[in-house]
Amino acid sequence: MLEDMSRFLINVDGLNVVIRKVCKKDLDKIKNLIDSCFSNWHAYYAKRGLKNHEVYVAEVCNDVVGFIEFKVVNIGIDVGHIYYMCVRRDFRGRGIGRRLVEYCENVFKSRDVSAIIATTQEYNIPVINLFKKLGYLIVDWYTAYRILKNIGANIEDEYDLMWKIYDYDDLVLLKVLKQPS
Ligand SMILES: CC(C)(COP(=O)(O)OP(=O)(O)OC[C@H]1O[C@@H](n2cnc3c(N)ncnc32)[C@H](O)[C@@H]1OP(=O)(O)O)[C@@H](O)C(=O)NCCC(=O)NCCS
């Protein structure tokens, strides 16, 4: 049932999951989750992302079991950028990650973005499969640059795109929502 854009209650695999905006009391739990999921390098950036991104959490029985970080970046067109996300190990494989991404997509759609971009490493099969299933193209940075340029992005090349999005992983996960009018 959709309550408003900041809180969403769903039943996922028999679990009542609330997806909602992060609040201050969640931060320690999210940081612990980050430490248990990511290498030091990624943990540093994921924690930094908490400060300069919008963050939504997935909560089961008042416990945070996942989060997603995102923001809208203007590169001549508005692009929704999904940054770090994670689901607690004992809750993986039950559809929570997919619901977090879908929730994020709805926020982006409500803000009329032209495309959604995320990145990952070639070995991260769960992420690649998740985004493929949701209709994302899995491409290299040059291809992402070409596609975004074709829909009106003001970017010089793939390095400019990386710099403006501020994300540098190997593979780009890209979904175009709007063609130029
Ligand atoms: C990526 C991640 C968030 C997925 O969360 P999840 O709740 O387990 O994902 P879901 O249950 O919603 O799965 C959705 C789809 O993703 C794919 N997927 C999920 N886990 C998978 C796995 N272990 N192997 C292969 N595909 C997988 C499947 O296509 C799945 O659809 P299906 O169940 O219908 O086959 C989770 O694995 C995670 O937290 N990983 C560690 C952190 C990370 O790598 N984050 C991404 C980089 S920022």
Ligand as a Chemical Component Dictionary entry (heavy atoms), coordinates in Angstrom:
data_LIG
# 
_chem_comp.id                   LIG 
_chem_comp.type                 NON-POLYMER 
_chem_comp.pdbx_formal_charge   0 
_chem_comp.three_letter_code    LIG 
# 
loop_
_chem_comp_atom.comp_id 
_chem_comp_atom.atom_id 
_chem_comp_atom.alt_atom_id 
_chem_comp_atom.type_symbol 
_chem_comp_atom.charge 
_chem_comp_atom.model_Cartn_x 
_chem_comp_atom.model_Cartn_y 
_chem_comp_atom.model_Cartn_z 
_chem_comp_atom.pdbx_ordinal 
LIG C1  C1  C 0 22.883 -6.879  -4.391  1  
LIG C2  C2  C 0 21.958 -7.083  -3.210  2  
LIG C3  C3  C 0 21.562 -5.713  -2.674  3  
LIG C4  C4  C 0 20.700 -7.824  -3.693  4  
LIG O1  O1  O 0 19.755 -7.832  -2.636  5  
LIG P1  P1  P 0 18.712 -9.046  -2.455  6  
LIG O2  O2  O 0 17.654 -8.574  -1.529  7  
LIG O3  O3  O 0 19.412 -10.288 -2.103  8  
LIG O4  O4  O 0 18.135 -9.158  -3.960  9  
LIG P2  P2  P 0 16.719 -9.746  -4.383  10 
LIG O5  O5  O 0 16.331 -10.878 -3.506  11 
LIG O6  O6  O 0 15.765 -8.617  -4.510  12 
LIG O7  O7  O 0 17.037 -10.327 -5.825  13 
LIG C5  C5  C 0 16.622 -9.672  -7.023  14 
LIG C6  C6  C 0 17.316 -10.330 -8.195  15 
LIG O8  O8  O 0 18.732 -10.133 -8.090  16 
LIG C7  C7  C 0 19.427 -11.300 -8.559  17 
LIG N1  N1  N 0 20.197 -11.896 -7.464  18 
LIG C8  C8  C 0 20.086 -11.633 -6.138  19 
LIG N2  N2  N 0 20.975 -12.362 -5.448  20 
LIG C9  C9  C 0 21.637 -13.112 -6.330  21 
LIG C10 C10 C 0 22.699 -14.062 -6.235  22 
LIG N3  N3  N 0 23.253 -14.387 -5.039  23 
LIG N4  N4  N 0 23.175 -14.631 -7.364  24 
LIG C11 C11 C 0 22.654 -14.307 -8.561  25 
LIG N5  N5  N 0 21.653 -13.406 -8.733  26 
LIG C12 C12 C 0 21.153 -12.811 -7.636  27 
LIG C13 C13 C 0 18.365 -12.247 -9.054  28 
LIG O9  O9  O 0 18.147 -11.971 -10.429 29 
LIG C14 C14 C 0 17.159 -11.832 -8.236  30 
LIG O10 O10 O 0 15.951 -12.158 -8.857  31 
LIG P3  P3  P 0 15.278 -13.611 -8.603  32 
LIG O11 O11 O 0 15.274 -13.824 -7.125  33 
LIG O12 O12 O 0 13.908 -13.451 -9.185  34 
LIG O13 O13 O 0 16.142 -14.571 -9.326  35 
LIG C15 C15 C 0 22.642 -7.936  -2.099  36 
LIG O14 O14 O 0 23.149 -9.111  -2.696  37 
LIG C16 C16 C 0 23.756 -7.227  -1.374  38 
LIG O15 O15 O 0 23.514 -6.508  -0.409  39 
LIG N6  N6  N 0 25.037 -7.420  -1.804  40 
LIG C17 C17 C 0 26.193 -6.875  -1.111  41 
LIG C18 C18 C 0 26.339 -5.402  -1.308  42 
LIG C19 C19 C 0 26.512 -5.027  -2.757  43 
LIG O16 O16 O 0 27.222 -5.677  -3.516  44 
LIG N7  N7  N 0 25.865 -3.919  -3.145  45 
LIG C20 C20 C 0 25.891 -3.449  -4.499  46 
LIG C21 C21 C 0 27.018 -2.571  -4.777  47 
LIG S1  S1  S 0 26.710 -0.958  -4.177  48 
# 
loop_
_chem_comp_bond.comp_id 
_chem_comp_bond.atom_id_1 
_chem_comp_bond.atom_id_2 
_chem_comp_bond.value_order 
_chem_comp_bond.pdbx_ordinal 
LIG C1  C2  SING 1  
LIG C2  C3  SING 2  
LIG C2  C4  SING 3  
LIG C2  C15 SING 4  
LIG C4  O1  SING 5  
LIG O1  P1  SING 6  
LIG P1  O2  DOUB 7  
LIG P1  O3  SING 8  
LIG P1  O4  SING 9  
LIG O4  P2  SING 10 
LIG P2  O5  DOUB 11 
LIG P2  O6  SING 12 
LIG P2  O7  SING 13 
LIG O7  C5  SING 14 
LIG C5  C6  SING 15 
LIG C6  O8  SING 16 
LIG C6  C14 SING 17 
LIG O8  C7  SING 18 
LIG C7  N1  SING 19 
LIG C7  C13 SING 20 
LIG N1  C8  SING 21 
LIG N1  C12 SING 22 
LIG C8  N2  DOUB 23 
LIG N2  C9  SING 24 
LIG C9  C10 SING 25 
LIG C9  C12 DOUB 26 
LIG C10 N3  SING 27 
LIG C10 N4  DOUB 28 
LIG N4  C11 SING 29 
LIG C11 N5  DOUB 30 
LIG N5  C12 SING 31 
LIG C13 O9  SING 32 
LIG C13 C14 SING 33 
LIG C14 O10 SING 34 
LIG O10 P3  SING 35 
LIG P3  O11 DOUB 36 
LIG P3  O12 SING 37 
LIG P3  O13 SING 38 
LIG C15 O14 SING 39 
LIG C15 C16 SING 40 
LIG C16 O15 DOUB 41 
LIG C16 N6  SING 42 
LIG N6  C17 SING 43 
LIG C17 C18 SING 44 
LIG C18 C19 SING 45 
LIG C19 O16 DOUB 46 
LIG C19 N7  SING 47 
LIG N7  C20 SING 48 
LIG C20 C21 SING 49 
LIG C21 S1  SING 50 
# 
